[in-house]
């Protein structure tokens, strides 16, 4: 962890890059766990940009979300003083600190531009409105959203099997 992160001060940006393909699912999952964030759906998964960019919030959110998506790692990322730090989380456990160049090498360009500060989330949201989701809902609303999304996914899977 960087020295600045040890004092608990907020980073310029703190985000989770997840293997969860649907932004609505990640938004509901974040809200269910009390994580306030704005979610951006990308071609390689969804990224949650946290409202609270403190180390405690970042690592707490990474623990919660990676406990749900246990089979695939997620990346917890922060930018402080133009330096990006990336940690790998798997099944709720914090793993290695990764070199940002390697960690973000295959990430969609929007993830890199957000983390480097080349664009803000507001800039991206203005051009990708249909890919931005809000995780500012009650836990009850989040639970209902997850149930609805689960039911929709099951129906879609059944239709796909029936078409084969």
Rosetta blueprint (number, residue, H / E / L):
1 X L
2 X L
3 X H
4 X H
5 X H
6 X H
7 X L
8 X L
9 X L
10 X L
11 X L
12 X L
13 X E
14 X E
15 X E
16 X E
17 X E
18 X L
19 X L
20 X L
21 X L
22 X L
23 X H
24 X H
25 X H
26 X H
27 X H
28 X H
29 X H
30 X H
31 X H
32 X H
33 X L
34 X L
35 X L
36 X L
37 X E
38 X E
39 X E
40 X E
41 X E
42 X E
43 X L
44 X L
45 X E
46 X E
47 X E
48 X E
49 X E
50 X E
51 X L
52 X L
53 X L
54 X L
55 X H
56 X H
57 X H
58 X H
59 X H
60 X H
61 X H
62 X H
63 X H
64 X H
65 X H
66 X H
67 X H
68 X H
69 X L
70 X L
71 X L
72 X L
73 X L
74 X E
75 X E
76 X E
77 X E
78 X E
79 X E
80 X E
81 X L
82 X L
83 X E
84 X E
85 X E
86 X E
87 X E
88 X E
89 X E
90 X E
91 X L
92 X L
93 X E
94 X E
95 X E
96 X E
97 X E
98 X E
99 X L
100 X H
101 X H
102 X H
103 X H
104 X L
105 X L
106 X L
107 X L
108 X L
109 X H
110 X H
111 X H
112 X H
113 X H
114 X H
115 X H
116 X H
117 X L
118 X L
119 X L
120 X L
121 X H
122 X H
123 X H
124 X H
125 X H
126 X H
127 X H
128 X L
129 X H
130 X H
131 X H
132 X E
133 X E
134 X E
135 X L
136 X L
137 X L
138 X L
139 X H
140 X H
141 X H
142 X H
143 X H
144 X H
145 X H
146 X H
147 X H
148 X H
149 X H
150 X H
151 X H
152 X H
153 X H
154 X H
155 X H
156 X H
157 X H
158 X H
159 X H
160 X H
161 X H
162 X H
163 X H
164 X L
